[in-house]
Amino acid sequence: DAKTTQPNSMESNEEEPVHLPCNHSTISGTDYIHWYRQLPSQGPEYVIHGLTSNVNNRMASLAIAEDRKSSTLILHRATLRDAAVYYCILRDAEWDNYGQNFVFGPGTRLSVLP
Amino acid sequence: DSGVTQTPKHLITATGQRVTLRCSPRSGDLSVYWYQQSLDQGLQFLIQYYNGEERAKGNILERFSAQQFPDLHSELNLSSLELGDSALYFCASSVGGSGGWGETQYFGPGTRLLVL
């Protein structure tokens, strides 16, 4: 079962920042927070991941709450190409050191309006 | 382009039949993962192989099996197909598989299976 909670859908205007929230109140100390997105008719693609500190890369930023029970994916300037389903995933700690298997929830469907 | 290839892109078959889906991981990646995505179930992890050995199992039916060959490509075999097996099947790969919880998975474009 997915251990994260995300809004079903969000809307943004093109060229504006987007903040996609994710709640993970049962996160364990060794769970990484991963974000993937799935564009229409494509496989999921990696966006960003982090453990405790905020992270930045060329695609997005990840802001992690101090208690780690929530996180926010930030797209600084949304483009039409960013319209996708965004998945916030915890690496399943039950697998211990083996099997880096992601449990995907329903994600957030982001619509970007021109 | 993730570097992961899957064949075929589309597959149409009948109930009771058997099909094989193929996946070639990114160059250098030792782990291969299989996922099923259906409209009502979302993206579900099926199975992982690491360097030829089964590493982890998820919600994989007994009618389904997989293997990873010495050249690291993988095949997912689906038998006694039912209407409910119609779905997108994704393969993903990663560098390792024995640790490193922050490791990224790279997904292929998927195989769309339609069982009639």
HADDOCK unambig.tbl for C-alpha pairs under 7 A between the chains (distance, minus, plus):
assign (segid A and resid 32 and name CA) (segid B and resid 101 and name CA) 6.51 0.50 0.50
assign (segid A and resid 32 and name CA) (segid B and resid 102 and name CA) 5.94 0.50 0.50
assign (segid A and resid 42 and name CA) (segid B and resid 109 and name CA) 5.47 0.50 0.50
assign (segid A and resid 43 and name CA) (segid B and resid 90 and name CA) 6.85 0.50 0.50
assign (segid A and resid 43 and name CA) (segid B and resid 107 and name CA) 5.62 0.50 0.50
assign (segid A and resid 43 and name CA) (segid B and resid 108 and name CA) 5.85 0.50 0.50
assign (segid A and resid 43 and name CA) (segid B and resid 109 and name CA) 4.97 0.50 0.50
assign (segid A and resid 43 and name CA) (segid B and resid 110 and name CA) 6.29 0.50 0.50
assign (segid A and resid 44 and name CA) (segid B and resid 107 and name CA) 5.96 0.50 0.50
assign (segid A and resid 45 and name CA) (segid B and resid 106 and name CA) 6.57 0.50 0.50
assign (segid A and resid 45 and name CA) (segid B and resid 107 and name CA) 6.44 0.50 0.50
assign (segid A and resid 46 and name CA) (segid B and resid 104 and name CA) 6.87 0.50 0.50
assign (segid A and resid 91 and name CA) (segid B and resid 101 and name CA) 6.67 0.50 0.50
assign (segid A and resid 97 and name CA) (segid B and resid 98 and name CA) 5.99 0.50 0.50
assign (segid A and resid 97 and name CA) (segid B and resid 99 and name CA) 4.91 0.50 0.50
assign (segid A and resid 98 and name CA) (segid B and resid 55 and name CA) 6.70 0.50 0.50
assign (segid A and resid 98 and name CA) (segid B and resid 97 and name CA) 6.35 0.50 0.50
assign (segid A and resid 98 and name CA) (segid B and resid 98 and name CA) 5.10 0.50 0.50
assign (segid A and resid 98 and name CA) (segid B and resid 99 and name CA) 6.05 0.50 0.50
assign (segid A and resid 99 and name CA) (segid B and resid 48 and name CA) 6.75 0.50 0.50
assign (segid A and resid 99 and name CA) (segid B and resid 55 and name CA) 5.92 0.50 0.50
assign (segid A and resid 99 and name CA) (segid B and resid 56 and name CA) 5.17 0.50 0.50
assign (segid A and resid 99 and name CA) (segid B and resid 97 and name CA) 6.06 0.50 0.50
assign (segid A and resid 100 and name CA) (segid B and resid 97 and name CA) 6.44 0.50 0.50
assign (segid A and resid 100 and name CA) (segid B and resid 101 and name CA) 6.50 0.50 0.50
assign (segid A and resid 101 and name CA) (segid B and resid 45 and name CA) 6.89 0.50 0.50
assign (segid A and resid 104 and name CA) (segid B and resid 43 and name CA) 5.83 0.50 0.50
assign (segid A and resid 104 and name CA) (segid B and resid 44 and name CA) 6.85 0.50 0.50
assign (segid A and resid 106 and name CA) (segid B and resid 42 and name CA) 6.34 0.50 0.50
